[in-house]
Amino acid sequence: MNIKKYMEDNYLIFDGAMGSLLQQNGLKAGEVPEFLNITNPSLIEEIHYNYLKAGSNIVLTNTFQANPFKIKDDKYSLSEVIKSAINNARNAVDKIDKQAYVAYDIGPLGQLLKPSGTLSFEDAYDAFKEIVVEANKYNIDVFVVETCSDLLEMKAAILAIKEHSDKPVFSTMTFQENQRTLVGNDIYSVITTLEGLKVDALGLNCSFGPKEMLPLIEEFNKYASIPIIVQPNAGMPILNGDEIKYDIDENDFLEYMKPILENNVQIVGGCCGTEYAHIELLANYVSTLKHKNPVNKNLTMVASGMKTVVLDDSKIIRIGERINPTGKKDLEQALRDNNYNYLIKEAIKQEEGADVLDINVGITNIDESVILKNSVEQIQSYVKTPLQIDSSNAKSIEAALRTYNGKAIINSVNGKEESMNEILPLVAKYGGVIIGLCLDKNGLAFSAKDKLEVARKIVNRAKEYGIESKDILIDTLTLTASAQQADVLATIQAISLIKKELGVKTVLGASNVSYGLPNRDLINASFLSMAAYAGLDACIINTGSTSTMNTLMACEVLLNKDKNSNNYIASFQDYSVNVSDDKSTHDLKTIIIKGLKDEAIKACKKELETRDVLDIIENDIVKALDYVGNKFEKKELFLPQLIQSAQTVSEAFEVIKKQMSGSQNQKNEKIILATVKGDVHDIGKNIVKMLLENYGYEIIDLGKDVDSKTIIDCIKENDVKLVGLSALMTTTVINMEETIRLIKEYDNQIKIMVGGAVLTEEYAKKINADYYCKDALSGVDAAKSFFK
């Protein structure tokens, strides 16, 4: 039976941790688990089969790290690993006397995507494509992309699958205690984006144990409309002699899973540390439950990677209109000059008042598809606000949608056949909320009735592409009162009519109504008041207009959208500030906080004309980094912003280094960083390195998969007193303990800081580390503490 059909009436039960059992069967730290598919296929097949016997009805291939960056044909080729892994899983499934499935397992690539890292979206896509094309040659039932901490990387994988296979797609992200992923993606952005990409199931795995997962699953259940996957760890890792164990046994695991299963979860299983006994008890319990299908929440949601906006009855959504070159010569010139910094500053200025930012780059004699794509990529690197991609060109829209990190509003489609045939398939493929304009081959619809009929045509055609009504906004089109006064009211009347007849939401641009009239803000505000009463859901406006913003807030109070006037009271002063003030772009400290890399060099040079180097470092650079760090600790800023600020400081330091007569470091305090032997992950280490360098420390980066002798030799050669060690995998934390032991034997005065996803503060103490770094910023705190 097809797996999607099976899921309609049955729970899917995944297997547990392949890695735990491979360790028990002799896998050494540093060995590639995926090579065992070739060298010991009977062991891999046996593990799959035993999980199936325990109660699993879907097994993951042993291919978590099988990607072009990890397997480079040095011993076995990627294609050999993939073929063998699928055969091993299929052999086990064929032997079991029940309905069961093979899931091809795709893990993260192990590199950060731009702008936080160096890997481009296109290179990530190509790597996933290579995997998918090869895996699709063999007998698999579903692709599972798991343990991702970057939503954009997940999107690259999903597109690669959907463009090169017709198999279903499951996707799971891994979260931190703050309910965000490592790079700051929140639960709601994950749900919104992945449902927009039409994955077949979504959820979370790894992260932590089932007890800690429950609050996240409760949020998933509130917003997700497709099957939910839950695969927790068996608690947290603990050291037991030379082995890594986990602190939740099978009985406690089941007890913690019971309330999770009450949350309308359809797919369960285990991750790190879960073995046959965990899955057996879980499967037995699930067999007693009545299967529940997911409930369509029918929510209109748009998202960036870090912020989700729900279009509901609580407010009228503000869409900032200022990134549009029409009538703006400076913006038009910036686009021609590829000056994206101008757009970034404009986006930042609007971010406070806007719920969504409209991005329009429509000018003549440019390659709009390139400029729009680049503009979207640059802006989404600096602001959390979801974006509205504004173009009538299908090629340009697709270019921007492809690398957009989230679910965008697409502005727009109209009732002409060519428009619907070009734009609607893109919305169906990439996800998004589409704006439908009330015009067709007959031109602009003027009466409310004619507007309704054009809207009906767009809605019906969208449904043919699988686009639900919740993902459609109808723009009844604002006319100019100075020229078409008799027809303006029909625009308002059509809002109520369309919402009643078609059940879709509406949007309007306000500015056109006042064109050619004096005191335009008054006309715009009055027009918006009338539209709000008619049921308007979103508006495209100048969020820098105090009267417009105040009018919207007042309308929300009077229409009982803003309950107890909470937003009005809390936000009124915020909306009254002069958001067009541009002075922040000349302040080095603020430039660092905002992460405006292109401004840093110029600002630093200007400061050096009148100020001492150390004064700039201590009062601008360090204070800015401390401010960002404090915001990061409070979960008000996230990893991408932290990295943007660090990269901005790097630009400033290049200027400072030249001023310091060739000195490379004002402190000359050295730190060695290394990922321990057997571990090929260095994302976290590289982030720590960047931050430490920006605080003035000299970093000796030994890279990844580093043996203890290399580290000790480097300590001797460079007279280093502080060492940072990283390990991401449970199979290599034992090597971290051994490395610490050998370093301490060489010189017990050397201090060691450790970090990595599998580490806890308790474990760090147990292996005799001096500092436990839960995140990159903790590494800075450790260095400050040591060198003070």
C-alpha positions in Angstrom: 0.0 0.0 0.0 1.3 3.5 -0.8 2.7 5.1 2.3 0.4 8.2 2.0 -2.6 6.0 1.7 -1.4 3.9 4.7 -1.1 7.1 6.8 -4.7 8.0 6.3 -5.8 5.3 8.8 -2.6 4.2 10.6 0.1 5.5 12.8 3.6 5.4 11.3 6.3 4.3 13.8 9.9 5.1 13.0 12.9 3.1 14.2 15.3 4.5 16.9 19.0 5.4 16.9 21.1 3.6 14.4 24.3 5.2 15.9 23.8 3.9 19.4 23.6 0.3 18.2 26.5 0.7 15.8 28.6 1.8 18.8 27.5 -1.2 20.8 28.6 -3.3 17.8 32.1 -1.9 17.7 31.9 1.4 15.7 35.0 3.4 16.6 35.1 7.1 17.0 36.0 8.7 13.7 34.8 5.8 11.6 32.2 6.6 8.9 29.0 4.8 9.9 27.7 4.9 6.3 30.6 2.8 5.1 29.3 -0.1 7.2 26.5 -0.4 4.6 29.2 -1.8 2.3 31.7 -3.4 4.8 29.2 -5.0 7.1 25.8 -5.0 5.4 24.5 -7.9 7.5 24.9 -5.8 10.7 22.9 -2.9 9.2 20.2 -5.2 7.9 20.0 -6.9 11.3 19.5 -3.5 13.0 16.7 -2.5 10.6 15.0 -5.9 11.0 15.2 -5.8 14.8 13.6 -2.4 14.9 10.8 -3.7 12.6 10.4 -6.7 14.9 10.2 -4.3 17.9 7.2 -2.5 16.3 8.5 0.0 13.8 6.8 0.0 10.4 9.2 2.4 8.7 13.0 2.4 8.8 15.6 5.1 8.0 18.4 4.1 5.7 21.9 4.4 7.2 22.7 7.5 5.2 22.5 10.5 7.6 25.9 11.8 6.7 26.0 10.5 3.1 26.5 13.7 1.1 29.1 15.0 -1.3 30.8 17.1 1.5 31.3 14.1 3.8 31.9 11.2 1.3 34.4 12.2 -1.4 35.2 8.9 -3.1 38.3 8.5 -0.9 37.3 4.9 0.1 33.8 4.3 -1.2 31.8 6.5 -3.6 28.6 8.2 -2.5 26.6 6.2 -5.1 28.0 2.9 -3.6 27.0 4.0 -0.1 23.5 5.0 -1.2 22.8 1.8 -3.2 24.0 -0.4 -0.4 22.1 1.5 2.3 18.8 1.2 0.4 19.4 -2.5 -0.3 20.1 -3.2 3.4 16.9 -1.5 4.5 14.8 -3.0 1.7 16.1 -6.5 2.5 15.0 -6.1 6.1 11.5 -4.8 5.1 11.0 -7.6 2.7 11.8 -10.2 5.4 9.2 -8.8 7.9 5.7 -10.1 7.8 3.8 -6.8 7.9 3.3 -3.6 6.0 6.5 -1.6 6.3 8.4 1.1 4.4 11.9 2.3 3.5 12.6 5.9 4.2 15.7 7.4 2.6 17.4 9.5 5.3 19.0 12.9 4.4 20.8 14.8 7.1 22.1 18.3 7.1 25.2 19.1 5.0 27.3 20.2 7.9 27.9 23.8 6.6 26.2 27.0 7.3 24.4 28.7 4.3 25.0 32.3 3.4 24.9 34.9 4.8 25.7 33.2 8.1 28.1 30.8 6.4 29.9 30.3 3.1 27.7 27.7 1.4 25.4 29.2 -1.3 21.8 28.0 -1.7 22.6 26.8 -5.2 25.5 24.7 -3.9 23.4 23.2 -1.2 20.7 22.4 -3.7 23.2 20.8 -6.0 24.5 18.6 -3.2 21.0 17.4 -2.3 20.2 16.9 -6.0 23.1 14.5 -6.3 21.8 12.5 -3.3 18.2 12.5 -4.6 19.0 11.5 -8.2 21.0 8.5 -6.9 18.6 7.4 -4.2 15.6 7.7 -6.6 17.1 4.9 -8.8 16.3 2.4 -6.1 13.3 1.1 -4.2 12.4 3.6 -1.5 9.0 4.8 -0.3 9.7 8.3 1.1 12.5 10.8 1.5 13.1 12.1 5.1 15.1 15.3 5.6 15.9 15.4 9.3 17.8 17.2 12.0 18.0 20.4 10.1 18.6 23.6 12.0 18.4 25.9 9.0 15.0 26.3 7.3 16.7 27.6 4.1 18.8 24.4 3.9 15.7 22.4 4.4 14.1 24.2 1.5 17.0 23.4 -0.7 16.6 19.7 0.1 12.9 19.7 -0.5 13.2 21.4 -3.8 15.8 19.0 -4.9 13.5 16.1 -4.0 10.4 17.5 -5.6 12.2 18.4 -8.8 13.9 15.0 -9.2 11.5 12.5 -7.6 7.8 11.9 -7.2 8.3 10.3 -3.7 6.6 11.8 -0.6 8.7 14.1 1.5 8.9 14.2 5.4 10.8 16.9 7.1 11.9 17.4 10.7 13.9 20.2 12.3 15.9 20.3 15.5 15.1 22.9 18.1 16.8 24.5 21.1 15.3 25.2 24.5 14.2 28.6 23.3 11.9 26.9 20.8 14.0 28.1 17.9 16.6 26.3 15.7 20.3 27.1 15.9 19.9 29.8 13.3 16.8 31.3 14.8 13.9 29.7 12.9 10.8 29.6 15.1 8.1 26.8 15.1 5.6 29.0 13.2 8.0 29.9 10.4 8.9 26.2 10.0 5.2 25.1 9.8 4.3 28.0 7.5 7.2 27.5 5.1 7.1 23.7 5.0 3.4 23.4 4.5 3.8 26.0 1.7 6.3 23.7 0.0 3.8 20.9 0.3 5.8 18.4 2.3 3.7 15.4 3.3 4.6 15.5 7.1 6.6 17.7 9.3 7.8 17.9 12.9 10.9 17.7 15.1 13.5 15.2 16.0 16.7 15.0 18.1 16.9 18.3 20.1 16.2 16.7 23.5 14.0 14.2 25.3 10.2 13.8 25.0 9.5 15.6 28.2 11.1 18.8 26.9 9.5 18.3 23.5 5.9 18.5 24.8 5.6 22.3 24.8 6.9 22.4 21.2 4.5 19.7 20.1 1.6 21.6 21.6 2.5 24.6 19.4 2.9 22.4 16.4 -0.6 21.0 17.0 -2.1 24.5 17.2 -0.8 25.5 13.8 0.0 22.5 11.6 -2.5 21.2 9.2 -0.6 18.1 8.0 0.7 15.0 9.8 3.1 15.8 12.7 6.3 13.8 13.3 7.9 13.4 16.8 11.3 11.6 17.3 12.9 12.6 20.6 16.2 11.5 22.1 16.2 9.2 25.1 16.9 12.2 27.2 20.4 13.6 27.6 23.7 11.9 27.0 25.7 10.7 30.0 29.1 9.1 30.2 29.1 5.5 31.4 32.7 4.3 31.4 33.9 4.5 27.8 30.3 4.6 26.5 27.8 7.3 25.9 24.4 6.4 27.5 21.2 8.4 27.7 19.3 9.2 30.9 15.7 8.0 30.0 15.0 4.3 29.9 12.2 2.8 27.8 9.6 3.0 30.5 10.1 6.7 31.2 10.4 7.3 27.5 6.9 5.9 27.0 5.4 7.9 29.9 6.7 11.1 28.5 5.5 10.2 25.0 1.9 9.6 26.1 0.9 13.3 26.5 2.7 14.0 23.2 0.4 11.4 21.5 -2.6 13.2 22.9 -1.6 16.2 20.6 -2.9 14.7 17.4 0.5 13.3 16.4 0.5 10.8 13.5 4.1 9.7 13.2 6.4 8.8 16.1 9.8 7.2 16.7 13.1 7.8 18.4 16.3 9.6 17.8 19.7 9.5 19.7 19.9 6.9 22.4 16.5 5.2 21.6 17.0 1.4 21.1 14.8 -1.6 20.4 13.1 -1.5 23.9 12.1 2.1 23.5 10.4 1.5 20.2 8.8 -1.8 21.3 7.0 -0.1 24.3 6.1 2.9 22.2 4.7 0.7 19.3 2.7 -1.5 21.8 1.1 1.6 23.3 0.3 3.2 19.9 -1.5 0.0 18.9 -4.1 0.7 21.6 -4.9 4.2 20.3 -7.5 5.3 17.8 -5.8 7.0 14.8 -6.4 10.7 14.4 -6.1 12.6 11.1 -4.6 16.1 11.1 -7.1 19.0 11.3 -6.8 21.9 8.7 -6.3 25.0 10.8 -7.3 27.2 7.8 -4.9 30.0 8.8 -3.5 32.6 6.4 0.1 32.8 7.4 3.2 34.4 5.8 6.7 34.1 7.2 10.3 34.9 7.1 12.8 32.5 8.6 12.4 34.1 12.0 8.9 35.7 12.1 5.4 34.6 11.1 2.5 36.9 10.5 -1.1 35.5 10.8 -3.8 37.4 8.9 -6.6 37.1 11.3 -9.2 39.3 13.0 -6.8 40.7 15.5 -5.4 43.5 13.3 -5.1 44.9 9.8 -1.7 43.8 8.4 0.6 46.7 7.4 2.6 46.1 4.2 5.4 48.6 3.8 5.5 50.1 0.3 8.7 52.1 0.3 11.0 49.7 -1.5 9.5 50.6 -4.9 11.4 52.8 -7.4 8.3 54.5 -8.8 8.9 58.2 -8.3 12.0 57.6 -6.2 15.1 58.6 -8.2 17.6 57.7 -5.4 16.2 54.1 -5.1 16.2 53.7 -8.9 19.8 54.7 -9.1 20.7 52.4 -6.2 19.2 49.5 -8.1 21.1 50.4 -11.3 24.3 50.5 -9.3 23.6 47.2 -7.5 23.7 49.2 -4.2 21.7 46.8 -2.0 22.9 48.7 1.1 20.4 51.4 0.1 17.6 48.9 0.1 18.7 47.3 3.4 18.6 50.7 5.1 15.1 51.4 3.7 14.0 48.0 4.9 15.4 48.5 8.4 13.6 51.9 8.6 10.3 50.3 7.9 10.7 47.2 10.0 9.3 48.7 13.2 6.0 49.7 11.7 5.5 47.1 8.9 4.3 43.5 9.4 5.4 42.7 5.8 7.7 44.5 3.4 6.9 44.9 -0.3 10.0 44.5 -2.6 9.6 46.0 -6.0 12.5 46.6 -8.4 10.6 47.2 -11.6 12.6 49.7 -13.7 13.6 49.6 -17.3 16.9 48.3 -18.7 17.9 46.0 -15.8 17.8 42.2 -15.4 14.8 42.2 -13.0 15.1 38.5 -12.2 18.7 39.0 -11.0 18.1 42.2 -9.1 14.9 41.1 -7.4 16.5 37.8 -6.3 19.5 39.6 -4.9 17.4 42.2 -3.3 15.3 39.6 -1.5 18.4 37.7 -0.4 20.1 40.8 1.0 17.0 42.2 2.8 16.1 38.9 4.4 19.6 38.7 5.8 19.0 41.9 7.8 15.4 42.1 8.8 13.0 39.5 10.3 9.9 40.9 8.6 8.3 38.6 6.0 8.5 39.9 2.5 6.0 40.6 -0.4 7.6 39.9 -3.7 6.2 42.4 -6.1 6.5 41.9 -9.9 4.4 41.0 -12.9 7.2 39.0 -14.4 7.0 35.3 -13.8 10.7 34.7 -14.3 11.6 37.4 -11.7 9.0 36.1 -9.2 10.4 32.5 -9.4 14.0 33.7 -9.0 13.1 35.5 -5.8 10.8 32.8 -4.5 13.3 30.1 -5.0 15.8 31.4 -2.4 13.4 33.2 -0.2 13.7 31.9 3.4 10.0 31.6 4.4 6.6 31.9 2.8 6.1 35.2 1.0 3.2 37.2 -0.3 3.3 37.3 -4.1 2.1 40.5 -5.7 0.5 39.6 -8.1 -1.8 37.7 -10.5 -4.8 39.0 -12.4 -7.7 37.5 -14.2 -5.9 37.4 -17.6 -5.3 33.8 -18.8 -1.6 34.4 -19.4 -1.1 35.8 -15.9 -2.9 33.0 -14.2 -1.1 30.3 -16.3 2.3 31.8 -15.5 2.0 32.9 -11.8 -0.3 30.4 -10.1 2.0 27.3 -10.8 4.8 29.2 -9.1 2.6 29.8 -6.0 1.6 26.1 -6.0 5.3 25.0 -6.2 7.0 27.3 -3.8 4.2 28.2 -1.5 3.0 31.7 -0.8 0.0 33.9 -0.4 -1.1 35.3 -3.7 -2.6 38.7 -4.4 -5.3 38.6 -7.0 -6.0 41.9 -8.8 -9.5 42.7 -10.0 -8.7 43.2 -13.7 -8.7 40.8 -16.7 -8.6 40.9 -20.5 -11.5 43.5 -20.4 -9.3 45.8 -18.3 -10.0 47.2 -14.8 -13.2 46.1 -13.2 -15.0 49.2 -12.0 -18.3 48.1 -10.3 -18.3 46.0 -7.1 -20.1 43.2 -9.0 -17.5 43.1 -11.8 -14.7 43.1 -9.3 -16.4 40.1 -7.6 -16.5 38.1 -10.9 -12.9 38.7 -11.7 -12.0 37.7 -8.1 -14.1 34.5 -8.5 -12.3 33.6 -11.7 -8.9 33.9 -9.9 -10.0 32.0 -6.8 -11.5 29.1 -8.9 -8.4 28.9 -11.1 -6.1 28.9 -8.0 -8.0 26.0 -6.6 -7.3 24.0 -9.7 -3.6 24.4 -8.8 -4.2 23.2 -5.3 -4.0 26.8 -3.8 -6.4 27.0 -0.9 -8.7 30.0 -0.3 -6.7 30.8 2.8 -3.7 31.6 0.6 -5.5 34.2 -1.6 -5.8 37.9 -1.0 -7.9 39.9 -3.4 -7.0 43.5 -4.2 -10.1 45.4 -5.3 -7.8 48.0 -6.7 -7.7 51.6 -5.4 -8.8 54.2 -7.9 -7.7 57.9 -7.9 -10.4 60.1 -6.3 -9.2 63.2 -8.2 -9.9 61.5 -11.6 -12.4 58.6 -10.8 -14.3 59.9 -7.9 -17.6 58.2 -8.8 -15.9 54.8 -8.8 -13.9 55.0 -5.5 -16.7 53.7 -3.4 -17.1 50.5 -5.5 -13.6 49.5 -4.3 -14.8 49.6 -0.7 -18.1 47.9 -1.5 -16.3 45.1 -3.3 -14.3 44.2 -0.1 -17.5 43.2 1.8 -19.0 41.5 -1.2 -15.9 39.4 -2.0 -15.3 38.3 1.6 -19.0 37.2 1.9 -19.3 35.5 -1.5 -15.8 33.9 -1.8 -14.5 33.6 1.8 -11.1 35.1 1.0 -9.2 37.9 2.5 -8.6 41.3 1.0 -5.8 43.8 0.5 -5.6 47.4 -0.8 -2.9 49.9 -1.6 -3.9 53.3 -0.1 -1.6 55.9 -1.8 -3.3 56.0 -5.2 -6.6 57.3 -3.9 -5.1 60.7 -2.9 -3.0 61.3 -6.0 -3.4 64.9 -7.3 -5.2 66.1 -4.1 -3.8 68.3 -1.3 -3.2 66.9 2.2 -2.9 63.4 0.9 -2.5 61.8 4.3 -6.0 62.8 5.3 -7.5 61.3 2.2 -5.5 58.1 2.6 -6.4 57.7 6.3 -10.1 58.3 5.7 -10.1 55.8 2.8 -8.4 53.2 5.0 -11.0 53.8 7.7 -13.8 53.0 5.3 -12.0 50.0 4.0 -11.4 48.7 7.5 -15.1 48.9 8.3 -15.8 47.0 5.1 -13.5 44.2 6.4 -10.1 44.9 4.9 -7.5 42.4 6.1 -4.2 44.0 4.8 -3.1 47.3 3.4 0.0 48.4 1.4 1.0 51.8 2.9 3.7 54.2 3.9 4.4 53.0 7.4 6.3 56.3 8.0 3.0 58.2 7.8 2.0 59.0 11.4 -1.6 59.8 10.4 -2.0 56.6 8.4 -0.6 54.4 11.2 -2.6 56.1 13.9 -5.8 55.7 11.9 -5.2 52.0 11.5 -4.7 51.6 15.3 -7.8 53.6 16.0 -9.8 51.5 13.6 -8.7 48.3 15.3 -9.9 49.6 18.6 -13.3 50.7 17.2 -13.8 47.5 15.3 -13.0 45.4 18.4 -10.0 43.8 16.8 -7.5 45.2 19.4 -8.9 43.6 22.5 -8.9 46.0 25.5 -7.0 48.4 23.3 -3.8 46.7 24.3 -1.9 47.3 21.1 -3.1 50.9 20.8 -2.0 51.7 24.3 1.4 49.8 24.0 2.3 50.9 20.5 1.0 54.4 20.1 4.2 56.1 21.1 6.3 53.6 19.0 4.3 54.5 15.9 4.8 58.3 16.5 8.6 58.2 16.2 10.2 59.6 13.1 11.1 56.3 11.4 12.6 58.1 8.4 15.5 59.4 10.6 18.6 58.2 8.8 21.3 59.3 11.3 21.9 55.8 12.6 23.8 54.9 9.5 26.6 57.2 10.5 27.1 55.7 14.0 29.7 52.9 14.1 28.2 51.3 17.2 24.7 51.2 15.6 26.2 50.0 12.3 27.7 47.0 14.1 24.4 46.3 16.0 22.5 46.4 12.7 25.1 44.4 10.9 25.6 46.9 8.1 28.9 45.5 6.7 29.1 47.8 3.7 29.0 50.9 6.0 31.6 49.7 8.5 34.8 50.6 6.7 33.7 54.1 5.9 32.4 54.8 9.4 35.5 53.4 11.0 37.8 55.5 8.9 35.8 58.6 9.9 36.0 57.8 13.6 39.8 57.2 13.3 40.2 60.8 12.0 39.4 62.2 15.5 39.6 59.3 18.0 42.1 56.9 19.4 42.1 53.3 18.2 41.6 51.8 21.7 38.8 54.3 22.4 36.9 53.0 19.2 37.5 49.4 20.2 36.4 49.7 23.8 33.5 52.2 23.4 32.1 51.3 19.9 33.1 47.8 18.9 33.2 46.0 22.3 30.1 47.8 23.6 28.2 47.0 20.3 29.2 43.4 20.5 28.2 43.2 24.2 24.8 44.8 23.4 24.2 42.3 20.6 25.4 39.5 22.9 23.0 40.6 25.6 20.1 40.6 23.1 21.2 37.2 22.0 21.1 35.9 25.6 17.7 37.3 26.0 16.5 35.6 22.8 15.7 39.0 21.3 18.3 38.5 18.5 19.4 35.2 17.0 22.4 33.6 15.4 22.2 35.2 12.0 22.1 38.7 13.6 25.0 37.7 15.9 27.0 36.6 12.9 26.1 39.7 10.8 27.4 41.9 13.7 30.6 39.8 14.0 31.2 40.1 10.2 30.6 43.9 10.4 33.3 44.1 13.2 35.7 42.2 10.9 35.3 44.9 8.3 36.0 47.6 10.9 39.0 45.7 12.3 40.6 45.6 8.8 40.8 49.4 9.0 42.0 49.3 12.6 44.8 46.8 11.9 46.3 49.1 9.3 46.2 52.0 11.8 48.0 49.9 14.4 51.2 49.8 12.3 50.9 46.2 11.3 49.8 44.8 14.7 47.4 41.9 14.1 46.0 41.9 17.6 45.9 44.5 20.3 45.8 41.9 23.1 48.1 39.1 21.7 46.1 36.6 23.8 46.1 33.3 22.0 43.4 30.6 21.9 43.6 27.2 20.2 40.3 25.9 18.7 39.8 22.4 17.3 37.1 19.9 16.6 38.3 16.6 18.2 39.5 13.5 16.4 36.8 11.7 14.4 34.4 14.6 14.2 34.0 16.4 10.9 31.6 19.1 12.1 32.9 22.6 12.6 30.0 25.0 12.2 29.9 25.9 15.9 33.7 26.1 16.2 33.8 28.5 13.2 31.2 30.8 14.8 33.1 30.9 18.1 36.3 31.7 16.2 34.6 34.7 14.4 33.3 36.1 17.7 36.6 35.6 19.6 38.6 37.3 16.9 36.2 40.3 17.0 36.9 40.6 20.7 40.6 40.9 19.9 41.9 37.4 20.6 44.4 35.7 18.4 42.8 32.4 17.3 44.8 29.4 16.1 42.3 27.2 14.3 43.4 23.7 13.9 40.3 22.7 12.0 38.3 19.5 12.4 39.1 15.8 13.0 42.2 16.9 15.0 44.1 14.4 17.1 45.4 15.2 20.6 49.1 15.1 19.6 48.5 17.9 17.1 46.8 20.0 19.7 49.6 19.5 22.3 52.3 20.2 19.8 50.5 23.5 19.0 50.3 24.3 22.7 54.1 23.9 23.0 55.0 25.8 19.9 52.8 28.8 20.7 52.7 28.9 24.5 48.9 28.8 24.6 47.1 28.6 27.9 43.5 28.3 26.7 42.1 25.7 24.3 38.6 25.3 22.9 37.4 21.8 21.9 34.3 21.0 19.9 32.4 17.8 19.3 28.9 17.4 17.7 28.5 13.6 17.6 27.9 11.2 20.5 30.6 8.9 19.0 33.3 11.5 19.4 32.7 13.1 22.8 34.8 10.2 24.2 37.7 11.5 22.1 37.1 14.9 23.7 37.6 13.3 27.2 40.8 11.6 26.1 42.1 14.8 24.6 41.4 16.8 27.8 43.2 14.1 29.8 46.3 14.2 27.6 46.4 18.0 27.7 46.1 18.1 31.4 48.9 15.5 31.8 51.1 17.7 29.7 50.3 20.9 31.7 47.6 21.0 34.3 47.5 24.8 34.2 46.1 24.9 30.7 42.4 25.6 30.8 39.9 24.0 28.4 36.5 25.2 27.2 34.2 22.7 25.4 31.1 23.0 23.3 28.8 20.9 21.0 25.3 19.8 20.6 25.7 16.6 22.6 27.4 18.2 25.6 25.8 19.3 28.9 27.3 21.3 31.7 27.3 18.1 33.9 29.1 16.1 31.2 31.7 18.9 30.7 32.5 18.8 34.4 32.7 15.0 34.3 35.3 15.0 31.5 37.4 17.7 33.4 36.7 20.7 31.2 37.1 24.1 32.8 34.4 25.9 30.9 31.2 24.6 29.4 30.0 26.7 26.4 26.4 26.2 25.6 26.6 28.6 22.6 29.1 30.7 20.7 28.7 33.7 23.0 29.6 31.5 26.0 33.0 31.0 24.4 33.6 34.7 24.5 32.5 34.8 28.2 34.9 32.0 29.0 37.8 33.8 27.3 37.0 37.0 29.1 36.9 35.1 32.4 40.2 33.4 31.7 42.2 36.4 30.5 40.8 39.0 33.0 
